[in-house]
Amino acid sequence: MSNLFRSGRTVMNQNPVKEISIRNLQPPQDAAEEEKPVSAGALFMERNRLLQEMEQRRQITDTEIKQRMEEAAADIESMQAAWANEKEQLQQQAYDEGFQAGFEDGRNKALAEMREMVEAANETTTLSYENATQYLINQERVILDIGIRSAEQIINKTIEDDDEAYLCLVRKGIKEAQEMKEIKLFVPTEHFKMVTTHRAELASIFPPETPFLIFVNEDFNATDCFIETNHGRIVVSVDDQLNELKEQLVKIMEDGV
């Protein structure tokens, strides 16, 4: 069970719980040189490598599509030339032999064969284009996932090491609750002293008569924070904001915007 410490006037109340994500998180100041399991530089290098690989494959696919289209055009031109030659021969044969019906049959057969070859060439070109498009979409999702994971690690590392970054997160959460009648702020042990030092500043966001209590939760990670009010709980979560951002980016990507 968590150990709780409080400051200010105490008003305890059991409240319903609801999750509210905080939007527009202020970008971290500088986390380029912090040590972490996977460095931002390595993630960016992997992202660039994937981008280069995707571009190379796209160029290869474009070349293949262009080559198939050129081959199809050459085949069509060759068939048209062959048909023109065969047509003349059939006309001459029909004229010489007087078998007009034979000429028509030959003409129809040649046209049918040419149409089949043209359709086959078009299907090959369409399939190549669809495969290339799907590949690009899949690579965009991979790059997006890498970017979100990189941002999450950088932001969380900054909040862990920078009191001001964590305090900024708390401010934004409290502003979401400034219309509530009772405020209980729960923070991790690492930031409790710092947040308590800024209690007067945070309390000034609310009307003077609003009870504002600060508690410490030993089970929290260094980036955790939530606010309980008379109307429910506000979760101040970097992960929730990043997930919401990812969903919006995926929707934009799928819509082709």
C-alpha positions as YAML, in Angstrom:
chain: A
units: angstrom
residues:
- id: 1
  name: MET
  ca: [0.00, 0.00, 0.00]
- id: 2
  name: SER
  ca: [1.24, 3.51, -0.81]
- id: 3
  name: ASN
  ca: [2.42, 5.81, 2.02]
- id: 4
  name: LEU
  ca: [0.69, 9.15, 1.77]
- id: 5
  name: PHE
  ca: [1.86, 12.54, 3.06]
- id: 6
  name: ARG
  ca: [-0.31, 15.61, 2.73]
- id: 7
  name: SER
  ca: [0.01, 19.39, 3.04]
- id: 8
  name: GLY
  ca: [-2.60, 22.16, 3.27]
- id: 9
  name: ARG
  ca: [-6.15, 21.66, 4.51]
- id: 10
  name: THR
  ca: [-7.31, 18.03, 4.38]
- id: 11
  name: VAL
  ca: [-10.61, 17.10, 2.74]
- id: 12
  name: MET
  ca: [-11.00, 13.39, 2.07]
- id: 13
  name: ASN
  ca: [-13.70, 12.08, -0.21]
- id: 14
  name: GLN
  ca: [-14.32, 8.92, -2.22]
- id: 15
  name: ASN
  ca: [-14.87, 9.87, -5.81]
- id: 16
  name: PRO
  ca: [-15.65, 8.16, -9.09]
- id: 17
  name: VAL
  ca: [-12.67, 7.64, -11.35]
- id: 18
  name: LYS
  ca: [-12.32, 8.71, -14.94]
- id: 19
  name: GLU
  ca: [-9.27, 8.92, -17.20]
- id: 20
  name: ILE
  ca: [-8.56, 12.28, -18.85]
- id: 21
  name: SER
  ca: [-5.48, 12.67, -21.06]
- id: 22
  name: ILE
  ca: [-3.52, 15.94, -21.04]
- id: 23
  name: ARG
  ca: [-2.85, 17.38, -24.45]
- id: 24
  name: ASN
  ca: [-0.25, 19.78, -25.90]
- id: 25
  name: LEU
  ca: [2.69, 18.57, -23.76]
- id: 26
  name: GLN
  ca: [5.50, 21.15, -23.79]
- id: 27
  name: PRO
  ca: [8.51, 19.66, -25.66]
- id: 28
  name: PRO
  ca: [11.46, 18.68, -23.43]
- id: 29
  name: GLN
  ca: [14.42, 21.06, -23.22]
- id: 30
  name: ASP
  ca: [17.38, 18.76, -23.91]
- id: 31
  name: ALA
  ca: [17.70, 15.00, -23.61]
- id: 32
  name: ALA
  ca: [20.25, 14.37, -26.35]
- id: 33
  name: GLU
  ca: [23.09, 13.33, -24.05]
- id: 34
  name: GLU
  ca: [21.21, 11.32, -21.36]
- id: 35
  name: GLU
  ca: [22.02, 7.64, -21.15]
- id: 36
  name: LYS
  ca: [19.14, 5.28, -21.82]
- id: 37
  name: PRO
  ca: [18.69, 1.66, -22.96]
- id: 38
  name: VAL
  ca: [18.54, 2.74, -26.58]
- id: 39
  name: SER
  ca: [19.98, 6.16, -27.43]
- id: 40
  name: ALA
  ca: [18.06, 8.67, -29.50]
- id: 41
  name: GLY
  ca: [20.98, 8.75, -31.93]
- id: 42
  name: ALA
  ca: [20.75, 5.02, -32.54]
- id: 43
  name: LEU
  ca: [17.01, 5.28, -33.08]
- id: 44
  name: PHE
  ca: [17.46, 8.12, -35.54]
- id: 45
  name: MET
  ca: [20.20, 6.17, -37.39]
- id: 46
  name: GLU
  ca: [17.85, 3.18, -37.63]
- id: 47
  name: ARG
  ca: [15.09, 5.45, -38.87]
- id: 48
  name: ASN
  ca: [17.38, 6.92, -41.55]
- id: 49
  name: ARG
  ca: [18.48, 3.44, -42.59]
- id: 50
  name: LEU
  ca: [14.86, 2.37, -43.00]
- id: 51
  name: LEU
  ca: [14.11, 5.51, -44.97]
- id: 52
  name: GLN
  ca: [17.05, 4.84, -47.30]
- id: 53
  name: GLU
  ca: [16.03, 1.21, -47.73]
- id: 54
  name: MET
  ca: [12.45, 2.22, -48.44]
- id: 55
  name: GLU
  ca: [13.61, 4.77, -51.02]
- id: 56
  name: GLN
  ca: [15.87, 2.21, -52.72]
- id: 57
  name: ARG
  ca: [13.05, -0.33, -52.91]
- id: 58
  name: ARG
  ca: [10.67, 2.32, -54.16]
- id: 59
  name: GLN
  ca: [13.13, 3.24, -56.92]
- id: 60
  name: ILE
  ca: [13.53, -0.42, -57.84]
- id: 61
  name: THR
  ca: [9.76, -0.86, -57.91]
- id: 62
  name: ASP
  ca: [9.31, 2.28, -60.01]
- id: 63
  name: THR
  ca: [11.96, 0.99, -62.43]
- id: 64
  name: GLU
  ca: [10.22, -2.37, -62.67]
- id: 65
  name: ILE
  ca: [6.85, -0.72, -63.28]
- id: 66
  name: LYS
  ca: [8.36, 1.55, -65.94]
- id: 67
  name: GLN
  ca: [10.09, -1.41, -67.58]
- id: 68
  name: ARG
  ca: [6.86, -3.46, -67.61]
- id: 69
  name: MET
  ca: [4.93, -0.55, -69.08]
- id: 70
  name: GLU
  ca: [7.58, -0.08, -71.77]
- id: 71
  name: GLU
  ca: [7.55, -3.78, -72.54]
- id: 72
  name: ALA
  ca: [3.76, -3.78, -72.70]
- id: 73
  name: ALA
  ca: [3.80, -0.76, -75.03]
- id: 74
  name: ALA
  ca: [6.40, -2.47, -77.23]
- id: 75
  name: ASP
  ca: [4.32, -5.66, -77.30]
- id: 76
  name: ILE
  ca: [1.21, -3.70, -78.25]
- id: 77
  name: GLU
  ca: [3.09, -1.86, -80.99]
- id: 78
  name: SER
  ca: [4.53, -5.14, -82.26]
- id: 79
  name: MET
  ca: [1.10, -6.78, -82.23]
- id: 80
  name: GLN
  ca: [-0.41, -3.84, -84.06]
- id: 81
  name: ALA
  ca: [2.30, -4.06, -86.73]
- id: 82
  name: ALA
  ca: [1.84, -7.82, -87.00]
- id: 83
  name: TRP
  ca: [-1.90, -7.38, -87.22]
- id: 84
  name: ALA
  ca: [-1.56, -4.77, -89.95]
- id: 85
  name: ASN
  ca: [0.64, -7.13, -91.94]
- id: 86
  name: GLU
  ca: [-1.67, -10.09, -91.31]
- id: 87
  name: LYS
  ca: [-4.67, -7.96, -92.22]
- id: 88
  name: GLU
  ca: [-3.17, -7.15, -95.59]
- id: 89
  name: GLN
  ca: [-2.42, -10.81, -96.17]
- id: 90
  name: LEU
  ca: [-5.93, -11.83, -95.17]
- id: 91
  name: GLN
  ca: [-7.46, -9.18, -97.37]
- id: 92
  name: GLN
  ca: [-5.35, -10.30, -100.29]
- id: 93
  name: GLN
  ca: [-6.17, -13.93, -99.59]
- id: 94
  name: ALA
  ca: [-9.86, -13.20, -99.29]
- id: 95
  name: TYR
  ca: [-9.74, -11.15, -102.48]
- id: 96
  name: ASP
  ca: [-7.86, -13.84, -104.36]
- id: 97
  name: GLU
  ca: [-9.94, -16.73, -103.12]
- id: 98
  name: GLY
  ca: [-13.21, -14.87, -102.71]
- id: 99
  name: PHE
  ca: [-13.76, -16.16, -99.22]
- id: 100
  name: GLN
  ca: [-14.85, -13.05, -97.34]
- id: 101
  name: ALA
  ca: [-16.02, -15.15, -94.41]
- id: 102
  name: GLY
  ca: [-12.52, -16.51, -93.92]
- id: 103
  name: PHE
  ca: [-11.13, -12.98, -93.81]
- id: 104
  name: GLU
  ca: [-13.61, -11.95, -91.11]
- id: 105
  name: ASP
  ca: [-12.85, -15.02, -89.01]
- id: 106
  name: GLY
  ca: [-9.13, -14.36, -89.19]
- id: 107
  name: ARG
  ca: [-9.59, -10.71, -88.36]
- id: 108
  name: ASN
  ca: [-11.75, -11.47, -85.32]
- id: 109
  name: LYS
  ca: [-9.29, -14.09, -84.07]
- id: 110
  name: ALA
  ca: [-6.36, -11.70, -84.33]
- id: 111
  name: LEU
  ca: [-8.26, -8.94, -82.53]
- id: 112
  name: ALA
  ca: [-9.24, -11.31, -79.72]
- id: 113
  name: GLU
  ca: [-5.63, -12.43, -79.22]
- id: 114
  name: MET
  ca: [-4.41, -8.85, -79.18]
- id: 115
  name: ARG
  ca: [-7.02, -7.84, -76.57]
- id: 116
  name: GLU
  ca: [-6.00, -10.74, -74.32]
- id: 117
  name: MET
  ca: [-2.34, -9.73, -74.46]
- id: 118
  name: VAL
  ca: [-3.15, -6.09, -73.74]
- id: 119
  name: GLU
  ca: [-5.30, -7.06, -70.74]
- id: 120
  name: ALA
  ca: [-2.53, -9.30, -69.38]
- id: 121
  name: ALA
  ca: [0.00, -6.45, -69.69]
- id: 122
  name: ASN
  ca: [-2.37, -4.04, -67.91]
- id: 123
  name: GLU
  ca: [-3.00, -6.51, -65.07]
- id: 124
  name: THR
  ca: [0.74, -6.97, -64.55]
- id: 125
  name: THR
  ca: [1.30, -3.20, -64.39]
- id: 126
  name: THR
  ca: [-1.61, -2.69, -61.96]
- id: 127
  name: LEU
  ca: [-0.42, -5.49, -59.65]
- id: 128
  name: SER
  ca: [3.12, -4.10, -59.56]
- id: 129
  name: TYR
  ca: [1.81, -0.65, -58.64]
- id: 130
  name: GLU
  ca: [-0.45, -2.01, -55.87]
- id: 131
  name: ASN
  ca: [2.41, -4.04, -54.36]
- id: 132
  name: ALA
  ca: [4.70, -1.00, -54.39]
- id: 133
  name: THR
  ca: [2.04, 1.18, -52.75]
- id: 134
  name: GLN
  ca: [1.38, -1.34, -49.97]
- id: 135
  name: TYR
  ca: [5.10, -1.66, -49.28]
- id: 136
  name: LEU
  ca: [5.44, 2.10, -48.86]
- id: 137
  name: ILE
  ca: [2.47, 2.19, -46.46]
- id: 138
  name: ASN
  ca: [4.00, -0.58, -44.33]
- id: 139
  name: GLN
  ca: [7.35, 1.22, -44.16]
- id: 140
  name: GLU
  ca: [5.63, 4.46, -43.12]
- id: 141
  name: ARG
  ca: [4.04, 2.62, -40.16]
- id: 142
  name: VAL
  ca: [7.45, 1.22, -39.13]
- id: 143
  name: ILE
  ca: [9.04, 4.68, -39.21]
- id: 144
  name: LEU
  ca: [6.11, 6.16, -37.26]
- id: 145
  name: ASP
  ca: [6.44, 3.51, -34.52]
- id: 146
  name: ILE
  ca: [10.18, 4.17, -34.22]
- id: 147
  name: GLY
  ca: [9.59, 7.91, -33.96]
- id: 148
  name: ILE
  ca: [6.94, 7.53, -31.23]
- id: 149
  name: ARG
  ca: [9.11, 5.16, -29.18]
- id: 150
  name: SER
  ca: [12.07, 7.51, -29.52]
- id: 151
  name: ALA
  ca: [9.99, 10.50, -28.40]
- id: 152
  name: GLU
  ca: [8.60, 8.54, -25.45]
- id: 153
  name: GLN
  ca: [12.07, 7.60, -24.19]
- id: 154
  name: ILE
  ca: [13.43, 11.11, -24.59]
- id: 155
  name: ILE
  ca: [10.44, 12.77, -22.87]
- id: 156
  name: ASN
  ca: [10.33, 10.30, -19.97]
- id: 157
  name: LYS
  ca: [14.10, 10.63, -19.43]
- id: 158
  name: THR
  ca: [13.80, 14.42, -19.41]
- id: 159
  name: ILE
  ca: [10.95, 14.37, -16.87]
- id: 160
  name: GLU
  ca: [12.87, 11.98, -14.62]
- id: 161
  name: ASP
  ca: [15.97, 14.19, -14.57]
- id: 162
  name: ASP
  ca: [14.51, 17.70, -14.89]
- id: 163
  name: ASP
  ca: [12.29, 19.00, -12.07]
- id: 164
  name: GLU
  ca: [11.06, 21.89, -14.21]
- id: 165
  name: ALA
  ca: [9.89, 19.51, -16.94]
- id: 166
  name: TYR
  ca: [7.90, 17.49, -14.40]
- id: 167
  name: LEU
  ca: [6.50, 20.67, -12.82]
- id: 168
  name: CYS
  ca: [5.36, 21.83, -16.26]
- id: 169
  name: LEU
  ca: [3.49, 18.53, -16.65]
- id: 170
  name: VAL
  ca: [1.81, 19.06, -13.26]
- id: 171
  name: ARG
  ca: [0.82, 22.64, -14.13]
- id: 172
  name: LYS
  ca: [-0.94, 21.52, -17.27]
- id: 173
  name: GLY
  ca: [-2.84, 18.84, -15.37]
- id: 174
  name: ILE
  ca: [-3.91, 21.26, -12.65]
- id: 175
  name: LYS
  ca: [-5.17, 23.76, -15.21]
- id: 176
  name: GLU
  ca: [-7.49, 21.03, -16.46]
- id: 177
  name: ALA
  ca: [-8.95, 20.83, -12.95]
- id: 178
  name: GLN
  ca: [-9.10, 24.53, -12.10]
- id: 179
  name: GLU
  ca: [-12.91, 24.58, -12.15]
- id: 180
  name: MET
  ca: [-13.21, 21.73, -9.62]
- id: 181
  name: LYS
  ca: [-14.14, 22.24, -5.95]
- id: 182
  name: GLU
  ca: [-11.61, 19.89, -4.35]
- id: 183
  name: ILE
  ca: [-8.11, 19.00, -5.58]
- id: 184
  name: LYS
  ca: [-5.79, 16.17, -4.49]
- id: 185
  name: LEU
  ca: [-2.47, 15.94, -6.33]
- id: 186
  name: PHE
  ca: [-0.55, 12.63, -6.22]
- id: 187
  name: VAL
  ca: [3.15, 12.66, -7.18]
- id: 188
  name: PRO
  ca: [6.12, 10.23, -6.93]
- id: 189
  name: THR
  ca: [8.67, 10.37, -4.13]
- id: 190
  name: GLU
  ca: [11.33, 11.79, -6.47]
- id: 191
  name: HIS
  ca: [9.36, 14.98, -7.12]
- id: 192
  name: PHE
  ca: [7.34, 15.40, -3.90]
- id: 193
  name: LYS
  ca: [9.71, 17.89, -2.26]
- id: 194
  name: MET
  ca: [10.02, 19.99, -5.41]
- id: 195
  name: VAL
  ca: [6.25, 20.07, -6.02]
- id: 196
  name: THR
  ca: [5.59, 20.96, -2.38]
- id: 197
  name: THR
  ca: [8.04, 23.87, -2.70]
- id: 198
  name: HIS
  ca: [5.89, 25.22, -5.56]
- id: 199
  name: ARG
  ca: [2.59, 24.62, -3.75]
- id: 200
  name: ALA
  ca: [1.73, 28.32, -3.49]
- id: 201
  name: GLU
  ca: [2.24, 28.81, -7.21]
- id: 202
  name: LEU
  ca: [0.09, 25.77, -8.04]
- id: 203
  name: ALA
  ca: [-2.61, 26.74, -5.54]
- id: 204
  name: SER
  ca: [-2.91, 30.18, -7.14]
- id: 205
  name: ILE
  ca: [-4.46, 28.51, -10.18]
- id: 206
  name: PHE
  ca: [-7.60, 27.79, -8.10]
- id: 207
  name: PRO
  ca: [-9.95, 30.11, -6.22]
- id: 208
  name: PRO
  ca: [-8.71, 30.76, -2.63]
- id: 209
  name: GLU
  ca: [-11.47, 28.66, -1.08]
- id: 210
  name: THR
  ca: [-10.59, 25.52, -3.09]
- id: 211
  name: PRO
  ca: [-8.89, 22.85, -0.93]
- id: 212
  name: PHE
  ca: [-5.58, 21.82, -2.53]
- id: 213
  name: LEU
  ca: [-3.71, 18.82, -1.08]
- id: 214
  name: ILE
  ca: [-0.45, 17.20, -2.24]
- id: 215
  name: PHE
  ca: [0.23, 13.51, -1.58]
- id: 216
  name: VAL
  ca: [3.22, 11.27, -2.29]
- id: 217
  name: ASN
  ca: [2.77, 7.81, -3.80]
- id: 218
  name: GLU
  ca: [5.76, 5.49, -3.40]
- id: 219
  name: ASP
  ca: [4.45, 3.13, -6.08]
- id: 220
  name: PHE
  ca: [4.64, 5.79, -8.79]
- id: 221
  name: ASN
  ca: [7.32, 5.90, -11.47]
- id: 222
  name: ALA
  ca: [9.26, 9.15, -11.75]
- id: 223
  name: THR
  ca: [7.01, 10.33, -14.61]
- id: 224
  name: ASP
  ca: [3.64, 9.41, -13.02]
- id: 225
  name: CYS
  ca: [1.09, 11.91, -11.75]
- id: 226
  name: PHE
  ca: [-2.66, 12.08, -11.30]
- id: 227
  name: ILE
  ca: [-5.18, 14.49, -9.82]
- id: 228
  name: GLU
  ca: [-8.32, 13.51, -7.93]
- id: 229
  name: THR
  ca: [-11.22, 15.96, -7.91]
- id: 230
  name: ASN
  ca: [-14.81, 15.98, -6.74]
- id: 231
  name: HIS
  ca: [-15.74, 14.93, -10.30]
- id: 232
  name: GLY
  ca: [-13.20, 12.16, -10.81]
- id: 233
  name: ARG
  ca: [-9.55, 11.52, -11.62]
- id: 234
  name: ILE
  ca: [-7.33, 13.29, -14.15]
- id: 235
  name: VAL
  ca: [-4.41, 11.15, -15.32]
- id: 236
  name: VAL
  ca: [-1.41, 13.27, -16.26]
- id: 237
  name: SER
  ca: [0.24, 10.78, -18.62]
- id: 238
  name: VAL
  ca: [2.91, 11.26, -21.28]
- id: 239
  name: ASP
  ca: [2.13, 7.79, -22.67]
- id: 240
  name: ASP
  ca: [-1.55, 8.65, -23.15]
- id: 241
  name: GLN
  ca: [-0.64, 11.81, -25.04]
- id: 242
  name: LEU
  ca: [1.84, 9.97, -27.28]
- id: 243
  name: ASN
  ca: [-0.71, 7.24, -28.02]
- id: 244
  name: GLU
  ca: [-3.28, 9.86, -28.96]
- id: 245
  name: LEU
  ca: [-0.72, 11.58, -31.20]
- id: 246
  name: LYS
  ca: [0.13, 8.25, -32.85]
- id: 247
  name: GLU
  ca: [-3.55, 7.52, -33.55]
- id: 248
  name: GLN
  ca: [-3.95, 10.93, -35.17]
- id: 249
  name: LEU
  ca: [-0.82, 10.46, -37.32]
- id: 250
  name: VAL
  ca: [-1.93, 6.98, -38.41]
- id: 251
  name: LYS
  ca: [-5.34, 8.33, -39.39]
- id: 252
  name: ILE
  ca: [-3.73, 11.12, -41.41]
- id: 253
  name: MET
  ca: [-1.41, 8.61, -43.09]
- id: 254
  name: GLU
  ca: [-4.26, 6.20, -43.95]
- id: 255
  name: ASP
  ca: [-6.40, 9.05, -45.30]
- id: 256
  name: GLY
  ca: [-3.54, 10.03, -47.57]
- id: 257
  name: VAL
  ca: [-3.41, 13.61, -46.29]
...
